Amino acid sequence: MNGALPRVLFVGAFPAPNSPIFGGMVTSCRALLASTFSKRVQLELLDSTQLSNPPPALPVRIVLAARRLVRFIHAFEARKPDVVLLFVAVGASIVEKGVMARYARLRGVPTFMFPRGGSIIDACRASRFTRAWARVAFRGAAKIVCQGQAWRRFAIDTLGFASTDVVVIRNWTATRELLEVGARRETRRELPVRLVFVGWLEREKGIFELIDACRQLHSNRKFTLDIVGDGHASREAHVLVTRYGLTEVVRFRGWLQMPELTQTLIDADVLVLPSWAEGLPNAVVEAMAARLAVVATGVGAIPDVITDHRSGLLVTPQDSESLRVAVAEVIDDSTLRERLAGEAYKIAIRDFGVEGAADRLLLEIENTIASARTTRAFGRGQ
């Protein structure tokens, strides 16, 4: 790099600190900016955060995406980046970021695409049409950055990337503050056991299976459940909690800013996340860092991180009975909770710190820029 800091155009989620916009991408982008990464590159930030939670109607999103594309082109041409880093959500975000990647490629600048969700993998398995447009969208990238082996296999086998162009960098949201929470934690053996769910209140996040499992356990187990988040299924979830007589044990917290979320994790014993599809959820990594036992579905990159009955409990997606059995197990056995939480904490320390991820990402960026410059120089020599 000849001593010059790489110029990086970073398209991600950068809402204001007290913004009501929440989600895993927001947390990951904030953690990366708070690390030494921001001091080791020249950053140009482009905010692609949705206007609201839940997202606005499709026509509004299309207009906003078109505006972001114009802003992207303006920022690109003004700053002449060495590399573009695109954080990608799901659905329309893949198409939008794919167009940005194609533009950068046409201008001779390599792009890193960092997909954050796991639902596209299942969608591609189910639909040839989805596979076709996903390949077109992602193929503008020079590199795919994955959170785990499930996404790496998908990028190679389905999207058609060479193995050398697919990089695994673990989710980096095990912050110093959360790891300190984990270091101080002492296993609580008294009842009730305090469960917490953190995520979108959507059917696909397994919120109804969780409420049904609580209904079955309520008569013979002592527990509480904090539901942190919001979404389209919120109203129906409230109705079910009332109908099942769970209002004394289930509490809806809405989205919480980080200080309140950290306190909620301090107060909790077990994270329960029964999603139908995932990449590697921030909520799981944050719970592991805070030394909570984790009960989650074995989807996406979660099984790459959690081994069933060793560092967490894995359950079948869309199966409230499987979930009920696992939650009953961690309620009944405080020794199991302590062992699972301790193993999860060790993994969080080893694999999910932000500075290690920043080091790896910067190395990949520098190597990619150097390779691109060599290729251009060779082309001119021809």
C-alpha positions in Angstrom: 0.0 0.0 0.0 3.1 2.2 0.0 2.1 3.7 3.4 -1.2 5.2 2.2 -4.3 4.2 4.0 -6.8 2.3 1.8 -9.8 4.3 0.7 -12.9 2.4 1.5 -16.5 3.3 0.5 -18.5 1.6 3.2 -22.3 1.1 2.5 -24.0 -0.1 5.7 -26.3 0.9 8.5 -25.3 4.1 10.3 -28.4 5.6 12.0 -28.0 8.3 14.7 -27.0 6.9 18.1 -30.5 7.3 19.6 -32.3 6.4 16.4 -35.4 4.0 16.7 -33.9 1.9 13.9 -32.5 -1.4 15.3 -31.2 -4.7 13.9 -28.1 -6.9 13.6 -26.6 -4.9 10.8 -26.8 -1.6 12.8 -25.0 -3.3 15.7 -22.3 -4.8 13.5 -21.6 -1.6 11.7 -21.3 0.4 14.9 -19.0 -2.2 16.4 -16.7 -2.1 13.4 -16.6 1.8 13.4 -15.8 1.7 17.1 -12.8 -0.6 16.5 -9.3 0.4 15.2 -10.5 -0.4 11.7 -11.8 3.2 11.3 -8.3 4.5 12.0 -6.5 2.1 9.6 -8.5 3.1 6.5 -9.9 6.2 4.9 -13.6 5.7 5.3 -16.4 7.2 3.3 -19.8 6.1 4.9 -23.0 5.7 3.0 -26.0 5.0 5.2 -28.4 2.4 3.7 -30.6 2.0 6.9 -34.3 1.5 6.3 -36.5 4.5 6.9 -38.4 2.7 9.7 -38.9 -0.5 11.6 -40.7 -2.4 10.1 -39.6 -1.3 6.6 -41.9 0.9 4.6 -44.1 -0.2 1.7 -42.3 -1.6 -1.4 -42.9 1.5 -3.6 -41.3 3.8 -0.9 -38.4 1.4 -0.6 -37.8 1.4 -4.4 -37.7 5.3 -4.4 -35.3 5.3 -1.4 -33.1 2.6 -3.1 -32.9 4.8 -6.3 -31.8 7.8 -4.2 -29.2 5.7 -2.4 -27.8 4.5 -5.8 -27.5 8.1 -6.9 -25.7 9.0 -3.7 -23.5 5.9 -4.1 -22.4 7.0 -7.6 -21.7 10.5 -6.4 -19.6 9.3 -3.4 -17.8 6.8 -5.6 -16.8 9.3 -8.3 -15.9 12.0 -5.7 -13.7 9.8 -3.5 -12.4 7.3 -6.1 -12.2 4.4 -3.5 -9.7 1.6 -3.6 -12.4 -0.9 -2.5 -16.2 -0.9 -1.8 -17.6 -2.7 1.3 -21.3 -3.5 1.0 -23.3 -4.9 3.9 -26.3 -6.8 2.5 -29.6 -7.6 4.2 -32.2 -9.7 2.4 -34.6 -9.4 -0.5 -34.5 -6.0 -2.3 -31.3 -5.1 -0.4 -29.5 -7.9 -2.4 -30.6 -6.4 -5.7 -29.7 -2.8 -4.6 -26.3 -3.7 -3.4 -25.8 -6.0 -6.5 -26.3 -2.9 -8.7 -23.7 -1.0 -6.7 -21.2 -3.8 -6.9 -21.7 -4.0 -10.7 -21.1 -0.3 -11.0 -17.9 -0.5 -9.0 -16.7 -3.4 -11.1 -17.3 -1.5 -14.3 -15.2 1.3 -12.9 -12.4 -1.2 -12.0 -12.8 -1.2 -8.2 -13.2 -4.4 -6.3 -16.2 -4.9 -4.0 -16.7 -6.9 -0.8 -20.3 -8.0 -0.3 -21.1 -9.1 3.3 -24.5 -10.8 3.4 -26.1 -10.8 6.8 -29.2 -13.0 6.6 -29.7 -16.7 5.9 -33.2 -16.7 4.3 -31.8 -16.3 0.8 -30.1 -19.7 1.1 -33.4 -21.4 1.7 -35.1 -19.3 -1.0 -32.5 -20.3 -3.5 -32.9 -24.0 -2.7 -36.6 -23.7 -3.2 -36.7 -21.6 -6.4 -34.6 -21.7 -9.6 -35.7 -18.1 -10.4 -34.4 -16.9 -7.0 -31.1 -18.8 -7.7 -30.8 -17.0 -11.1 -31.3 -13.5 -9.8 -29.2 -14.0 -6.7 -26.3 -15.2 -8.9 -26.6 -12.0 -11.0 -26.8 -9.8 -8.0 -23.8 -11.2 -6.1 -21.5 -11.8 -9.1 -20.6 -8.1 -9.2 -18.5 -8.7 -6.1 -14.8 -9.5 -6.0 -15.2 -11.2 -2.6 -18.0 -12.6 -0.5 -17.4 -12.2 3.3 -19.3 -14.8 5.2 -20.2 -15.3 8.9 -19.8 -19.1 8.7 -19.3 -22.2 6.7 -23.0 -22.5 5.6 -22.8 -19.2 3.7 -19.3 -20.1 2.4 -20.7 -23.4 0.9 -23.6 -21.5 -0.6 -21.4 -18.8 -2.1 -19.2 -21.5 -3.8 -21.8 -24.1 -4.7 -24.8 -21.9 -5.6 -23.4 -18.5 -6.4 -20.4 -19.8 -8.3 -17.6 -18.1 -6.5 -14.1 -19.6 -6.4 -13.1 -20.8 -2.9 -10.3 -18.2 -2.8 -12.9 -15.4 -3.2 -15.0 -16.4 -0.2 -13.8 -15.3 3.1 -15.1 -16.4 6.5 -15.0 -13.6 9.2 -17.0 -14.4 12.2 -19.6 -12.1 13.6 -17.7 -9.5 15.7 -20.3 -8.3 18.2 -18.7 -9.9 21.3 -17.8 -6.4 22.6 -15.5 -5.7 25.4 -18.4 -4.5 27.5 -20.4 -7.8 27.0 -17.3 -10.0 27.6 -16.8 -8.1 30.9 -20.4 -8.9 31.7 -19.7 -12.6 31.0 -16.5 -12.5 33.1 -18.4 -11.2 36.1 -21.4 -13.5 35.8 -22.2 -16.0 38.5 -24.7 -18.7 37.7 -28.1 -18.0 39.3 -29.7 -21.2 40.6 -32.9 -19.9 42.1 -36.2 -19.8 40.3 -37.8 -18.4 38.2 -35.3 -19.0 35.3 -35.2 -15.8 33.2 -35.5 -16.3 29.5 -34.9 -13.6 26.9 -35.7 -13.4 23.2 -34.0 -10.7 21.1 -35.0 -10.0 17.5 -37.7 -9.1 15.0 -41.2 -10.1 16.0 -42.0 -11.9 12.8 -43.4 -15.4 12.2 -40.1 -16.5 10.7 -38.3 -15.6 13.9 -40.2 -18.4 15.6 -42.0 -16.1 18.0 -45.2 -18.1 17.9 -43.4 -21.4 18.6 -41.8 -19.7 21.5 -45.1 -18.5 22.9 -46.7 -21.9 22.4 -43.8 -23.6 24.2 -44.3 -21.1 27.1 -48.0 -22.0 27.2 -47.1 -25.7 27.6 -44.5 -25.0 30.3 -46.4 -22.4 32.3 -48.3 -24.9 34.4 -45.3 -26.9 35.7 -42.2 -24.7 35.3 -41.2 -21.4 36.9 -39.8 -19.0 34.4 -40.1 -15.5 32.9 -39.6 -14.3 29.4 -38.5 -10.9 28.2 -39.3 -10.4 24.5 -37.0 -7.7 23.1 -37.9 -6.4 19.6 -40.8 -5.5 17.4 -42.3 -6.3 14.1 -45.3 -7.3 12.1 -46.2 -10.2 14.4 -46.2 -8.0 17.5 -50.0 -7.5 17.8 -50.7 -11.2 17.3 -48.0 -12.2 19.8 -49.6 -9.9 22.4 -53.0 -11.4 21.7 -51.7 -15.0 22.2 -49.9 -14.1 25.4 -53.1 -12.7 26.8 -55.2 -15.6 25.5 -52.9 -18.2 27.1 -52.8 -16.4 30.5 -49.1 -15.6 30.2 -49.2 -11.9 31.0 -47.6 -12.4 34.4 -44.5 -14.2 33.0 -44.1 -12.8 29.5 -43.1 -9.1 29.1 -42.8 -7.2 25.8 -39.9 -4.8 26.0 -39.8 -3.4 22.4 -36.5 -2.4 20.9 -33.9 -1.4 23.5 -30.9 0.8 23.1 -27.5 -0.9 23.9 -27.3 0.1 27.6 -30.8 -1.2 28.3 -30.1 -4.3 26.2 -26.9 -5.0 28.1 -28.8 -4.7 31.4 -31.4 -7.1 30.1 -28.7 -9.6 29.2 -27.1 -9.2 32.7 -30.5 -10.0 34.3 -31.2 -13.0 32.0 -30.2 -16.7 32.3 -31.0 -18.1 28.9 -31.4 -16.7 25.3 -34.0 -18.4 23.3 -34.0 -17.8 19.5 -36.1 -20.2 17.5 -35.7 -18.6 14.0 -36.6 -20.5 10.8 -33.6 -19.1 9.0 -30.5 -17.1 10.0 -27.0 -16.2 9.1 -25.3 -15.8 12.4 -27.5 -13.7 14.6 -25.9 -10.9 16.7 -28.2 -11.9 19.5 -26.6 -15.3 19.8 -23.0 -13.9 19.8 -24.0 -11.2 22.3 -25.6 -13.8 24.6 -22.5 -16.0 24.4 -20.3 -13.0 25.3 -22.5 -12.2 28.3 -22.2 -15.9 29.4 -25.9 -16.9 28.8 -27.0 -20.4 27.9 -28.4 -20.4 24.4 -31.3 -22.3 23.0 -31.5 -21.8 19.2 -32.6 -23.5 16.0 -29.9 -25.3 14.1 -30.1 -23.1 11.0 -27.6 -21.0 9.0 -24.2 -20.6 10.6 -25.5 -21.3 14.2 -24.4 -25.0 14.1 -21.0 -23.9 13.0 -20.7 -22.1 16.3 -22.9 -24.0 18.8 -22.5 -27.8 19.4 -25.7 -29.3 20.8 -25.5 -30.0 24.5 -21.9 -28.8 24.6 -22.1 -25.0 24.0 -25.9 -24.6 23.7 -29.0 -26.5 22.8 -30.1 -26.8 19.1 -33.7 -27.4 18.2 -35.7 -28.1 15.1 -37.1 -25.0 13.4 -40.9 -24.5 13.3 -41.3 -27.2 16.0 -42.7 -25.9 19.3 -42.5 -29.3 20.9 -38.7 -29.6 20.2 -38.4 -26.0 21.7 -40.5 -26.9 24.7 -38.3 -29.9 25.5 -35.1 -27.8 25.3 -36.4 -24.9 27.3 -37.7 -27.3 30.0 -34.2 -28.9 30.1 -32.4 -25.6 30.8 -35.1 -24.5 33.3 -34.7 -27.8 35.2 -31.0 -28.1 35.3 -28.9 -25.2 36.6 -25.7 -27.3 36.2 -26.4 -27.7 32.5 -27.1 -23.9 32.2 -23.8 -23.1 33.8 -21.8 -25.6 31.6 -23.4 -24.4 28.4 -22.9 -20.8 29.2 -19.3 -21.3 30.2 -18.5 -23.1 26.9 -20.3 -20.4 24.9 -18.3 -17.7 26.7 -15.0 -19.4 25.7 -16.1 -19.5 22.1 -17.1 -15.8 22.2 -13.7 -14.8 23.6 -11.8 -16.9 21.0 -13.8 -16.2 17.8 -16.0 -13.1 18.0 -14.0 -10.1 19.2 -14.1 -7.1 16.9 -10.4 -6.4 16.7 -9.6 -9.8 15.4 -12.3 -9.4 12.7 -10.9 -5.9 11.9 -7.4 -7.3 11.4 -8.7 -10.1 9.1 -10.9 -7.7 7.1 -8.1 -5.2 6.6 -5.7 -7.9 5.5 -8.2 -9.1 2.9 -8.8 -5.5 1.7 -5.1 -4.8 1.3 -4.4 -8.0 -0.5 -7.4 -7.5 -2.9 -6.3 -3.9 -3.7 -2.8 -5.0 -4.3 -4.0 -7.8 -6.6 -6.3 -5.3 -8.5 -3.4 -2.9 -9.0 -1.1 -5.7 -10.3 -3.8 -6.8 -12.7 -4.3 -3.2 -14.0 -0.5 -2.7 -14.4 -0.2 -6.0 -16.3 -3.1 -4.9 -18.6 -1.4 -1.7 -19.4 1.9 -3.5 -20.1 0.1 -5.7 -22.6 
